[in-house]
Amino acid sequence: MADIPVAAADRIIRKATGLRVGNDAAMELAAVLEEIGSEISIEAGKLAKHAGRKTVKAKDIKLATR
């Protein structure tokens, strides 16, 4: 089960499309977002360590998404 709530993924899809959303679509988006988020987080962690910090900051996330 994804850490991202299915209801949040449902809202994202509905706001983006204005269409009804199947539960399977919301569950799949939640899983994909979690996977992408994990990859970004790992890269941001590496950037924070490289900078000599133990705290991941917003700027690390922004750099990791580039």
Biopython code that builds the backbone (N, CA, C, O; Angstrom):
import numpy as np
from Bio.PDB.StructureBuilder import StructureBuilder

atoms = [
    (1, "MET", "N", (0.848, -1.192, 0.000)),
    (1, "MET", "CA", (0.000, 0.000, 0.000)),
    (1, "MET", "C", (0.882, 1.241, 0.000)),
    (1, "MET", "O", (1.900, 1.295, 0.691)),
    (2, "ALA", "N", (0.491, 2.204, -0.760)),
    (2, "ALA", "CA", (1.267, 3.430, -0.901)),
    (2, "ALA", "C", (1.129, 4.307, 0.335)),
    (2, "ALA", "O", (0.104, 4.286, 1.016)),
    (3, "ASP", "N", (2.170, 5.074, 0.613)),
    (3, "ASP", "CA", (2.126, 6.038, 1.703)),
    (3, "ASP", "C", (1.322, 7.268, 1.314)),
    (3, "ASP", "O", (0.814, 7.981, 2.179)),
    (4, "ILE", "N", (1.208, 7.518, 0.021)),
    (4, "ILE", "CA", (0.411, 8.646, -0.459)),
    (4, "ILE", "C", (-1.055, 8.194, -0.468)),
    (4, "ILE", "O", (-1.388, 7.174, -1.071)),
    (5, "PRO", "N", (-1.921, 8.949, 0.197)),
    (5, "PRO", "CA", (-3.327, 8.540, 0.255)),
    (5, "PRO", "C", (-3.976, 8.486, -1.130)),
    (5, "PRO", "O", (-3.737, 9.348, -1.976)),
    (6, "VAL", "N", (-4.785, 7.476, -1.338)),
    (6, "VAL", "CA", (-5.483, 7.320, -2.609)),
    (6, "VAL", "C", (-6.413, 8.506, -2.844)),
    (6, "VAL", "O", (-6.594, 8.937, -3.983)),
    (7, "ALA", "N", (-6.999, 9.034, -1.779)),
    (7, "ALA", "CA", (-7.902, 10.185, -1.916)),
    (7, "ALA", "C", (-7.151, 11.397, -2.468)),
    (7, "ALA", "O", (-7.705, 12.156, -3.263)),
    (8, "ALA", "N", (-5.916, 11.582, -2.058)),
    (8, "ALA", "CA", (-5.123, 12.705, -2.565)),
    (8, "ALA", "C", (-4.834, 12.522, -4.054)),
    (8, "ALA", "O", (-4.915, 13.476, -4.828)),
    (9, "ALA", "N", (-4.500, 11.303, -4.447)),
    (9, "ALA", "CA", (-4.251, 11.025, -5.862)),
    (9, "ALA", "C", (-5.530, 11.235, -6.670)),
    (9, "ALA", "O", (-5.488, 11.750, -7.787)),
    (10, "ASP", "N", (-6.655, 10.838, -6.104)),
    (10, "ASP", "CA", (-7.954, 11.038, -6.751)),
    (10, "ASP", "C", (-8.202, 12.526, -6.990)),
    (10, "ASP", "O", (-8.616, 12.917, -8.081)),
    (11, "ARG", "N", (-7.952, 13.355, -5.978)),
    (11, "ARG", "CA", (-8.144, 14.804, -6.119)),
    (11, "ARG", "C", (-7.236, 15.392, -7.191)),
    (11, "ARG", "O", (-7.655, 16.257, -7.960)),
    (12, "ILE", "N", (-5.989, 14.922, -7.240)),
    (12, "ILE", "CA", (-5.058, 15.422, -8.258)),
    (12, "ILE", "C", (-5.598, 15.145, -9.655)),
    (12, "ILE", "O", (-5.595, 16.027, -10.514)),
    (13, "ILE", "N", (-6.057, 13.928, -9.876)),
    (13, "ILE", "CA", (-6.575, 13.556, -11.193)),
    (13, "ILE", "C", (-7.826, 14.369, -11.523)),
    (13, "ILE", "O", (-7.955, 14.894, -12.630)),
    (14, "ARG", "N", (-8.757, 14.475, -10.551)),
    (14, "ARG", "CA", (-9.995, 15.214, -10.800)),
    (14, "ARG", "C", (-9.727, 16.686, -11.098)),
    (14, "ARG", "O", (-10.346, 17.256, -11.997)),
    (15, "LYS", "N", (-8.805, 17.313, -10.349)),
    (15, "LYS", "CA", (-8.484, 18.725, -10.594)),
    (15, "LYS", "C", (-7.821, 18.914, -11.954)),
    (15, "LYS", "O", (-8.054, 19.920, -12.623)),
    (16, "ALA", "N", (-7.009, 17.967, -12.360)),
    (16, "ALA", "CA", (-6.288, 18.084, -13.632)),
    (16, "ALA", "C", (-7.178, 17.820, -14.840)),
    (16, "ALA", "O", (-6.977, 18.399, -15.908)),
    (17, "THR", "N", (-8.159, 16.944, -14.664)),
    (17, "THR", "CA", (-8.950, 16.526, -15.823)),
    (17, "THR", "C", (-10.411, 16.954, -15.788)),
    (17, "THR", "O", (-11.028, 17.130, -16.838)),
    (18, "GLY", "N", (-10.968, 17.122, -14.598)),
    (18, "GLY", "CA", (-12.390, 17.414, -14.480)),
    (18, "GLY", "C", (-13.269, 16.201, -14.721)),
    (18, "GLY", "O", (-14.487, 16.320, -14.850)),
    (19, "LEU", "N", (-12.642, 15.027, -14.780)),
    (19, "LEU", "CA", (-13.379, 13.794, -15.054)),
    (19, "LEU", "C", (-13.549, 12.960, -13.793)),
    (19, "LEU", "O", (-12.894, 13.195, -12.777)),
    (20, "ARG", "N", (-14.447, 11.975, -13.879)),
    (20, "ARG", "CA", (-14.581, 11.005, -12.796)),
    (20, "ARG", "C", (-13.331, 10.148, -12.776)),
    (20, "ARG", "O", (-12.667, 9.980, -13.799)),
    (21, "VAL", "N", (-13.009, 9.601, -11.595)),
    (21, "VAL", "CA", (-11.764, 8.852, -11.438)),
    (21, "VAL", "C", (-12.070, 7.472, -10.864)),
    (21, "VAL", "O", (-12.746, 7.342, -9.844)),
    (22, "GLY", "N", (-11.563, 6.460, -11.533)),
    (22, "GLY", "CA", (-11.700, 5.106, -11.028)),
    (22, "GLY", "C", (-10.722, 4.877, -9.887)),
    (22, "GLY", "O", (-9.629, 5.442, -9.874)),
    (23, "ASN", "N", (-11.118, 4.046, -8.928)),
    (23, "ASN", "CA", (-10.260, 3.764, -7.785)),
    (23, "ASN", "C", (-8.927, 3.161, -8.218)),
    (23, "ASN", "O", (-7.892, 3.444, -7.614)),
    (24, "ASP", "N", (-8.945, 2.335, -9.256)),
    (24, "ASP", "CA", (-7.701, 1.736, -9.741)),
    (24, "ASP", "C", (-6.743, 2.786, -10.291)),
    (24, "ASP", "O", (-5.528, 2.663, -10.135)),
    (25, "ALA", "N", (-7.290, 3.826, -10.939)),
    (25, "ALA", "CA", (-6.448, 4.900, -11.470)),
    (25, "ALA", "C", (-5.819, 5.696, -10.335)),
    (25, "ALA", "O", (-4.637, 6.035, -10.396)),
    (26, "ALA", "N", (-6.593, 5.995, -9.309)),
    (26, "ALA", "CA", (-6.077, 6.742, -8.166)),
    (26, "ALA", "C", (-5.004, 5.931, -7.430)),
    (26, "ALA", "O", (-3.993, 6.480, -6.994)),
    (27, "MET", "N", (-5.231, 4.637, -7.298)),
    (27, "MET", "CA", (-4.250, 3.778, -6.636)),
    (27, "MET", "C", (-2.956, 3.718, -7.440)),
    (27, "MET", "O", (-1.866, 3.743, -6.868)),
    (28, "GLU", "N", (-3.070, 3.641, -8.749)),
    (28, "GLU", "CA", (-1.882, 3.577, -9.607)),
    (28, "GLU", "C", (-1.104, 4.889, -9.558)),
    (28, "GLU", "O", (0.125, 4.874, -9.489)),
    (29, "LEU", "N", (-1.804, 6.026, -9.592)),
    (29, "LEU", "CA", (-1.121, 7.312, -9.505)),
    (29, "LEU", "C", (-0.400, 7.441, -8.167)),
    (29, "LEU", "O", (0.730, 7.926, -8.119)),
    (30, "ALA", "N", (-1.037, 7.016, -7.091)),
    (30, "ALA", "CA", (-0.407, 7.076, -5.768)),
    (30, "ALA", "C", (0.881, 6.251, -5.744)),
    (30, "ALA", "O", (1.888, 6.688, -5.186)),
    (31, "ALA", "N", (0.851, 5.074, -6.339)),
    (31, "ALA", "CA", (2.036, 4.208, -6.370)),
    (31, "ALA", "C", (3.150, 4.833, -7.208)),
    (31, "ALA", "O", (4.318, 4.805, -6.818)),
    (32, "VAL", "N", (2.785, 5.397, -8.360)),
    (32, "VAL", "CA", (3.778, 6.023, -9.238)),
    (32, "VAL", "C", (4.389, 7.251, -8.571)),
    (32, "VAL", "O", (5.604, 7.446, -8.619)),
    (33, "LEU", "N", (3.556, 8.075, -7.952)),
    (33, "LEU", "CA", (4.065, 9.264, -7.269)),
    (33, "LEU", "C", (5.004, 8.892, -6.123)),
    (33, "LEU", "O", (6.005, 9.568, -5.884)),
    (34, "GLU", "N", (4.675, 7.822, -5.426)),
    (34, "GLU", "CA", (5.554, 7.384, -4.342)),
    (34, "GLU", "C", (6.902, 6.916, -4.887)),
    (34, "GLU", "O", (7.942, 7.207, -4.296)),
    (35, "GLU", "N", (6.892, 6.202, -5.999)),
    (35, "GLU", "CA", (8.136, 5.735, -6.603)),
    (35, "GLU", "C", (9.004, 6.916, -7.051)),
    (35, "GLU", "O", (10.205, 6.954, -6.784)),
    (36, "ILE", "N", (8.381, 7.866, -7.729)),
    (36, "ILE", "CA", (9.109, 9.052, -8.184)),
    (36, "ILE", "C", (9.618, 9.844, -6.982)),
    (36, "ILE", "O", (10.757, 10.310, -6.975)),
    (37, "GLY", "N", (8.770, 9.991, -5.969)),
    (37, "GLY", "CA", (9.158, 10.715, -4.763)),
    (37, "GLY", "C", (10.332, 10.072, -4.049)),
    (37, "GLY", "O", (11.197, 10.769, -3.518)),
    (38, "SER", "N", (10.367, 8.756, -4.033)),
    (38, "SER", "CA", (11.489, 8.051, -3.409)),
    (38, "SER", "C", (12.793, 8.310, -4.160)),
    (38, "SER", "O", (13.839, 8.529, -3.548)),
    (39, "GLU", "N", (12.722, 8.283, -5.477)),
    (39, "GLU", "CA", (13.917, 8.542, -6.288)),
    (39, "GLU", "C", (14.436, 9.960, -6.060)),
    (39, "GLU", "O", (15.640, 10.173, -5.917)),
    (40, "ILE", "N", (13.528, 10.917, -6.027)),
    (40, "ILE", "CA", (13.926, 12.308, -5.777)),
    (40, "ILE", "C", (14.511, 12.441, -4.375)),
    (40, "ILE", "O", (15.508, 13.136, -4.184)),
    (41, "SER", "N", (13.907, 11.789, -3.408)),
    (41, "SER", "CA", (14.373, 11.868, -2.023)),
    (41, "SER", "C", (15.770, 11.293, -1.857)),
    (41, "SER", "O", (16.588, 11.848, -1.124)),
    (42, "ILE", "N", (16.044, 10.201, -2.525)),
    (42, "ILE", "CA", (17.373, 9.602, -2.454)),
    (42, "ILE", "C", (18.413, 10.570, -3.011)),
    (42, "ILE", "O", (19.467, 10.772, -2.409)),
    (43, "GLU", "N", (18.110, 11.162, -4.157)),
    (43, "GLU", "CA", (19.039, 12.118, -4.765)),
    (43, "GLU", "C", (19.205, 13.352, -3.879)),
    (43, "GLU", "O", (20.316, 13.860, -3.729)),
    (44, "ALA", "N", (18.111, 13.835, -3.295)),
    (44, "ALA", "CA", (18.180, 15.003, -2.403)),
    (44, "ALA", "C", (19.009, 14.676, -1.165)),
    (44, "ALA", "O", (19.739, 15.534, -0.669)),
    (45, "GLY", "N", (18.906, 13.456, -0.666)),
    (45, "GLY", "CA", (19.716, 13.036, 0.470)),
    (45, "GLY", "C", (21.203, 13.055, 0.137)),
    (45, "GLY", "O", (22.027, 13.467, 0.954)),
    (46, "LYS", "N", (21.532, 12.614, -1.048)),
    (46, "LYS", "CA", (22.927, 12.641, -1.487)),
    (46, "LYS", "C", (23.436, 14.082, -1.563)),
    (46, "LYS", "O", (24.567, 14.368, -1.171)),
    (47, "LEU", "N", (22.598, 14.980, -2.065)),
    (47, "LEU", "CA", (22.987, 16.388, -2.159)),
    (47, "LEU", "C", (23.197, 16.996, -0.771)),
    (47, "LEU", "O", (24.141, 17.759, -0.565)),
    (48, "ALA", "N", (22.330, 16.664, 0.169)),
    (48, "ALA", "CA", (22.471, 17.184, 1.528)),
    (48, "ALA", "C", (23.756, 16.662, 2.172)),
    (48, "ALA", "O", (24.480, 17.420, 2.817)),
    (49, "LYS", "N", (24.036, 15.379, 2.000)),
    (49, "LYS", "CA", (25.268, 14.807, 2.547)),
    (49, "LYS", "C", (26.491, 15.450, 1.926)),
    (49, "LYS", "O", (27.465, 15.739, 2.621)),
    (50, "HIS", "N", (26.446, 15.676, 0.621)),
    (50, "HIS", "CA", (27.562, 16.314, -0.073)),
    (50, "HIS", "C", (27.815, 17.720, 0.475)),
    (50, "HIS", "O", (28.957, 18.174, 0.536)),
    (51, "ALA", "N", (26.741, 18.401, 0.871)),
    (51, "ALA", "CA", (26.857, 19.747, 1.431)),
    (51, "ALA", "C", (27.231, 19.719, 2.907)),
    (51, "ALA", "O", (27.359, 20.773, 3.530)),
    (52, "GLY", "N", (27.409, 18.525, 3.476)),
    (52, "GLY", "CA", (27.806, 18.402, 4.872)),
    (52, "GLY", "C", (26.650, 18.574, 5.854)),
    (52, "GLY", "O", (26.866, 18.898, 7.021)),
    (53, "ARG", "N", (25.433, 18.358, 5.382)),
    (53, "ARG", "CA", (24.258, 18.500, 6.240)),
    (53, "ARG", "C", (23.614, 17.154, 6.505)),
    (53, "ARG", "O", (23.763, 16.213, 5.726)),
    (54, "LYS", "N", (22.891, 17.074, 7.623)),
    (54, "LYS", "CA", (22.105, 15.893, 7.942)),
    (54, "LYS", "C", (20.626, 16.143, 7.679)),
    (54, "LYS", "O", (19.787, 15.269, 7.898)),
    (55, "THR", "N", (20.321, 17.342, 7.210)),
    (55, "THR", "CA", (18.943, 17.734, 6.955)),
    (55, "THR", "C", (18.741, 17.978, 5.461)),
    (55, "THR", "O", (19.496, 18.715, 4.827)),
    (56, "VAL", "N", (17.709, 17.345, 4.919)),
    (56, "VAL", "CA", (17.342, 17.582, 3.526)),
    (56, "VAL", "C", (16.493, 18.849, 3.501)),
    (56, "VAL", "O", (15.511, 18.957, 4.235)),
    (57, "LYS", "N", (16.864, 19.788, 2.671)),
    (57, "LYS", "CA", (16.153, 21.062, 2.579)),
    (57, "LYS", "C", (15.439, 21.173, 1.237)),
    (57, "LYS", "O", (15.658, 20.375, 0.325)),
    (58, "ALA", "N", (14.586, 22.175, 1.145)),
    (58, "ALA", "CA", (13.808, 22.379, -0.081)),
    (58, "ALA", "C", (14.721, 22.551, -1.287)),
    (58, "ALA", "O", (14.412, 22.074, -2.379)),
    (59, "LYS", "N", (15.838, 23.230, -1.090)),
    (59, "LYS", "CA", (16.745, 23.450, -2.219)),
    (59, "LYS", "C", (17.340, 22.129, -2.734)),
    (59, "LYS", "O", (17.651, 22.010, -3.919)),
    (60, "ASP", "N", (17.497, 21.138, -1.845)),
    (60, "ASP", "CA", (17.978, 19.815, -2.265)),
    (60, "ASP", "C", (16.940, 19.129, -3.147)),
    (60, "ASP", "O", (17.276, 18.508, -4.155)),
    (61, "ILE", "N", (15.673, 19.252, -2.752)),
    (61, "ILE", "CA", (14.588, 18.660, -3.542)),
    (61, "ILE", "C", (14.529, 19.324, -4.919)),
    (61, "ILE", "O", (14.392, 18.648, -5.939)),
    (62, "LYS", "N", (14.633, 20.653, -4.935)),
    (62, "LYS", "CA", (14.586, 21.377, -6.207)),
    (62, "LYS", "C", (15.733, 20.964, -7.117)),
    (62, "LYS", "O", (15.541, 20.752, -8.314)),
    (63, "LEU", "N", (16.928, 20.849, -6.544)),
    (63, "LEU", "CA", (18.087, 20.424, -7.348)),
    (63, "LEU", "C", (17.932, 18.984, -7.830)),
    (63, "LEU", "O", (18.311, 18.658, -8.955)),
    (64, "ALA", "N", (17.382, 18.135, -6.991)),
    (64, "ALA", "CA", (17.230, 16.724, -7.342)),
    (64, "ALA", "C", (16.228, 16.507, -8.476)),
    (64, "ALA", "O", (16.297, 15.508, -9.192)),
    (65, "THR", "N", (15.305, 17.443, -8.631)),
    (65, "THR", "CA", (14.306, 17.278, -9.691)),
    (65, "THR", "C", (14.794, 17.767, -11.040)),
    (65, "THR", "O", (14.120, 17.563, -12.050)),
    (66, "ARG", "N", (15.945, 18.403, -11.077)),
    (66, "ARG", "CA", (16.492, 18.893, -12.348)),
    (66, "ARG", "C", (17.151, 17.796, -13.125)),
    (66, "ARG", "O", (17.664, 18.036, -14.218)),
]
sb = StructureBuilder()
sb.init_structure("model")
sb.init_model(0)
sb.init_chain("A")
sb.init_seg("    ")
for serial, (resi, resn, name, xyz) in enumerate(atoms, 1):
    if name == "N":
        sb.init_residue(resn, " ", resi, " ")
    sb.init_atom(name, np.array(xyz, "f"), 0.0, 1.0, " ", f" {name:<3s}", serial, name[0])
structure = sb.get_structure()
